[in-house]
Amino acid sequence: MGENAISGSVWKLVSTVIDLNGEWKFERSTQSSLVSVSGSTFKVDNSSQRIFNIGDWAGVIVDASTVTIVDDSGRTVTGKLEPPGTMRLLWPSGGESIWRKVEKPKVMAPWLEGEWIPEGGFGRDAWRISKSDQSITIHNPDGSGNNAHGSVINDSLIRVTFPDNQTYDGNIGEHSKIKWSNNTVWVRFIREG
């Protein structure tokens, strides 16, 4: 496949209109493909589609609304990008397929950050939770650096592996409590003064 050159400004426009990176699905299909962009080229990883004997594809970003893809049989397919997250593939045979980007739900739990203590505990038992995107760190109250690490799964669930290598789910349905899968409950701790 020949290398198409595009200017940095066009690439910037493409990335703000449709970010190709991520999971895409053929319309009316449960199977998905992963797209990863590198400069003006991209790869379509169809490994989850192996059931249909589809191989990986390579693509080129032509301009802000057009891509070309070479499928595993060597055919060149034109793709029309339609914001916010649709790619219409026009096959040489005259047929068309529609891909839609799988949008991961934005998980917001900003109130999760702060100090938490086991229900009935004291301030010296406070674990401090910090968050970066969907990753969380729970800092050990003894200051040893033996911290717990995990992630926000959705609006009401976190999954954390503690220093003893035990992984627990925490139900965060109430803003003032975390109910852990080992039947312990943490409550928010607010320091006075």
GITAUR-V523173 format. One record per residue. N is the residue number from 1. RES is the residue in three letters. SS is DSSP state (2 for helix, 1 for strand, 0 for the rest). D_FIRST is the distance of its C-alpha to the first C-alpha in Angstrom with 1 decimal. Layout:
n=N res=RES ss=SS d_first=D_FIRST
n=N res=RES ss=SS d_first=D_FIRST
//
This chain:
n=1 res=MET ss=0 d_first=0.0
n=2 res=GLY ss=0 d_first=3.8
n=3 res=GLU ss=0 d_first=6.5
n=4 res=ASN ss=0 d_first=9.1
n=5 res=ALA ss=0 d_first=12.6
n=6 res=ILE ss=0 d_first=15.4
n=7 res=SER ss=0 d_first=19.0
n=8 res=GLY ss=2 d_first=20.9
n=9 res=SER ss=2 d_first=23.2
n=10 res=VAL ss=2 d_first=20.6
n=11 res=TRP ss=2 d_first=19.3
n=12 res=LYS ss=2 d_first=23.0
n=13 res=LEU ss=2 d_first=23.6
n=14 res=VAL ss=2 d_first=20.9
n=15 res=SER ss=2 d_first=22.3
n=16 res=THR ss=2 d_first=25.8
n=17 res=VAL ss=2 d_first=25.1
n=18 res=ILE ss=0 d_first=23.2
n=19 res=ASP ss=0 d_first=22.5
n=20 res=LEU ss=0 d_first=19.5
n=21 res=ASN ss=0 d_first=20.7
n=22 res=GLY ss=1 d_first=22.8
n=23 res=GLU ss=1 d_first=23.6
n=24 res=TRP ss=1 d_first=22.6
n=25 res=LYS ss=1 d_first=24.3
n=26 res=PHE ss=1 d_first=23.8
n=27 res=GLU ss=0 d_first=26.9
n=28 res=ARG ss=0 d_first=29.8
n=29 res=SER ss=0 d_first=28.4
n=30 res=THR ss=0 d_first=29.7
n=31 res=GLN ss=0 d_first=26.4
n=32 res=SER ss=1 d_first=24.2
n=33 res=SER ss=1 d_first=20.7
n=34 res=LEU ss=1 d_first=20.2
n=35 res=VAL ss=1 d_first=17.7
n=36 res=SER ss=1 d_first=17.4
n=37 res=VAL ss=1 d_first=16.0
n=38 res=SER ss=1 d_first=15.3
n=39 res=GLY ss=0 d_first=15.4
n=40 res=SER ss=0 d_first=13.0
n=41 res=THR ss=1 d_first=10.7
n=42 res=PHE ss=1 d_first=12.3
n=43 res=LYS ss=1 d_first=12.6
n=44 res=VAL ss=1 d_first=14.6
n=45 res=ASP ss=1 d_first=17.1
n=46 res=ASN ss=0 d_first=18.7
n=47 res=SER ss=2 d_first=21.2
n=48 res=SER ss=2 d_first=24.1
n=49 res=GLN ss=2 d_first=22.8
n=50 res=ARG ss=2 d_first=23.0
n=51 res=ILE ss=2 d_first=26.1
n=52 res=PHE ss=2 d_first=24.0
n=53 res=ASN ss=0 d_first=21.7
n=54 res=ILE ss=0 d_first=18.6
n=55 res=GLY ss=0 d_first=16.1
n=56 res=ASP ss=0 d_first=14.1
n=57 res=TRP ss=1 d_first=11.2
n=58 res=ALA ss=1 d_first=8.6
n=59 res=GLY ss=1 d_first=8.8
n=60 res=VAL ss=1 d_first=9.1
n=61 res=ILE ss=1 d_first=12.6
n=62 res=VAL ss=1 d_first=13.0
n=63 res=ASP ss=1 d_first=16.8
n=64 res=ALA ss=0 d_first=19.9
n=65 res=SER ss=0 d_first=19.7
n=66 res=THR ss=1 d_first=16.2
n=67 res=VAL ss=1 d_first=13.1
n=68 res=THR ss=1 d_first=10.1
n=69 res=ILE ss=1 d_first=9.5
n=70 res=VAL ss=1 d_first=7.7
n=71 res=ASP ss=0 d_first=10.9
n=72 res=ASP ss=0 d_first=12.1
n=73 res=SER ss=0 d_first=12.7
n=74 res=GLY ss=0 d_first=9.2
n=75 res=ARG ss=0 d_first=10.5
n=76 res=THR ss=1 d_first=9.1
n=77 res=VAL ss=1 d_first=12.1
n=78 res=THR ss=1 d_first=13.6
n=79 res=GLY ss=1 d_first=15.7
n=80 res=LYS ss=1 d_first=18.8
n=81 res=LEU ss=1 d_first=20.5
n=82 res=GLU ss=1 d_first=24.2
n=83 res=PRO ss=0 d_first=26.4
n=84 res=PRO ss=0 d_first=27.8
n=85 res=GLY ss=0 d_first=25.5
n=86 res=THR ss=1 d_first=24.0
n=87 res=MET ss=1 d_first=20.5
n=88 res=ARG ss=1 d_first=20.7
n=89 res=LEU ss=1 d_first=17.8
n=90 res=LEU ss=1 d_first=17.9
n=91 res=TRP ss=0 d_first=16.8
n=92 res=PRO ss=0 d_first=16.3
n=93 res=SER ss=0 d_first=19.7
n=94 res=GLY ss=0 d_first=21.4
n=95 res=GLY ss=0 d_first=22.1
n=96 res=GLU ss=1 d_first=21.6
n=97 res=SER ss=1 d_first=21.7
n=98 res=ILE ss=1 d_first=23.1
n=99 res=TRP ss=1 d_first=22.3
n=100 res=ARG ss=1 d_first=24.9
n=101 res=LYS ss=1 d_first=24.8
n=102 res=VAL ss=0 d_first=27.6
n=103 res=GLU ss=0 d_first=29.9
n=104 res=LYS ss=0 d_first=31.9
n=105 res=PRO ss=0 d_first=35.5
n=106 res=LYS ss=0 d_first=36.8
n=107 res=VAL ss=0 d_first=39.5
n=108 res=MET ss=0 d_first=42.2
n=109 res=ALA ss=0 d_first=45.1
n=110 res=PRO ss=2 d_first=46.2
n=111 res=TRP ss=2 d_first=49.8
n=112 res=LEU ss=2 d_first=48.9
n=113 res=GLU ss=0 d_first=49.1
n=114 res=GLY ss=1 d_first=52.6
n=115 res=GLU ss=1 d_first=55.3
n=116 res=TRP ss=1 d_first=56.2
n=117 res=ILE ss=1 d_first=59.1
n=118 res=PRO ss=1 d_first=60.1
n=119 res=GLU ss=0 d_first=62.4
n=120 res=GLY ss=0 d_first=65.9
n=121 res=GLY ss=0 d_first=64.6
n=122 res=PHE ss=0 d_first=65.3
n=123 res=GLY ss=2 d_first=63.4
n=124 res=ARG ss=2 d_first=63.2
n=125 res=ASP ss=2 d_first=61.0
n=126 res=ALA ss=0 d_first=58.5
n=127 res=TRP ss=1 d_first=54.8
n=128 res=ARG ss=1 d_first=52.6
n=129 res=ILE ss=1 d_first=49.3
n=130 res=SER ss=1 d_first=46.5
n=131 res=LYS ss=1 d_first=43.2
n=132 res=SER ss=1 d_first=39.8
n=133 res=ASP ss=0 d_first=37.5
n=134 res=GLN ss=0 d_first=38.0
n=135 res=SER ss=1 d_first=39.1
n=136 res=ILE ss=1 d_first=42.8
n=137 res=THR ss=1 d_first=45.1
n=138 res=ILE ss=1 d_first=48.7
n=139 res=HIS ss=1 d_first=50.7
n=140 res=ASN ss=0 d_first=53.6
n=141 res=PRO ss=0 d_first=57.0
n=142 res=ASP ss=0 d_first=58.3
n=143 res=GLY ss=0 d_first=55.9
n=144 res=SER ss=0 d_first=54.8
n=145 res=GLY ss=0 d_first=51.1
n=146 res=ASN ss=0 d_first=50.8
n=147 res=ASN ss=0 d_first=48.9
n=148 res=ALA ss=1 d_first=47.4
n=149 res=HIS ss=1 d_first=43.7
n=150 res=GLY ss=1 d_first=42.1
n=151 res=SER ss=1 d_first=40.3
n=152 res=VAL ss=1 d_first=41.2
n=153 res=ILE ss=1 d_first=40.1
n=154 res=ASN ss=1 d_first=41.3
n=155 res=ASP ss=0 d_first=44.1
n=156 res=SER ss=0 d_first=46.8
n=157 res=LEU ss=1 d_first=45.5
n=158 res=ILE ss=1 d_first=44.7
n=159 res=ARG ss=1 d_first=44.0
n=160 res=VAL ss=1 d_first=45.3
n=161 res=THR ss=1 d_first=45.7
n=162 res=PHE ss=0 d_first=49.0
n=163 res=PRO ss=0 d_first=50.0
n=164 res=ASP ss=0 d_first=51.6
n=165 res=ASN ss=0 d_first=48.2
n=166 res=GLN ss=0 d_first=49.4
n=167 res=THR ss=1 d_first=46.9
n=168 res=TYR ss=1 d_first=48.6
n=169 res=ASP ss=1 d_first=47.6
n=170 res=GLY ss=1 d_first=49.4
n=171 res=ASN ss=1 d_first=50.2
n=172 res=ILE ss=0 d_first=50.4
n=173 res=GLY ss=0 d_first=51.6
n=174 res=GLU ss=0 d_first=54.5
n=175 res=HIS ss=0 d_first=53.9
n=176 res=SER ss=0 d_first=56.9
n=177 res=LYS ss=1 d_first=56.2
n=178 res=ILE ss=1 d_first=53.6
n=179 res=LYS ss=1 d_first=54.6
n=180 res=TRP ss=1 d_first=53.1
n=181 res=SER ss=0 d_first=52.4
n=182 res=ASN ss=0 d_first=55.2
n=183 res=ASN ss=0 d_first=57.7
n=184 res=THR ss=0 d_first=58.2
n=185 res=VAL ss=1 d_first=58.1
n=186 res=TRP ss=1 d_first=57.3
n=187 res=VAL ss=1 d_first=58.6
n=188 res=ARG ss=1 d_first=57.7
n=189 res=PHE ss=1 d_first=59.8
n=190 res=ILE ss=0 d_first=60.9
n=191 res=ARG ss=0 d_first=62.7
n=192 res=GLU ss=0 d_first=65.7
n=193 res=GLY ss=0 d_first=66.4
//
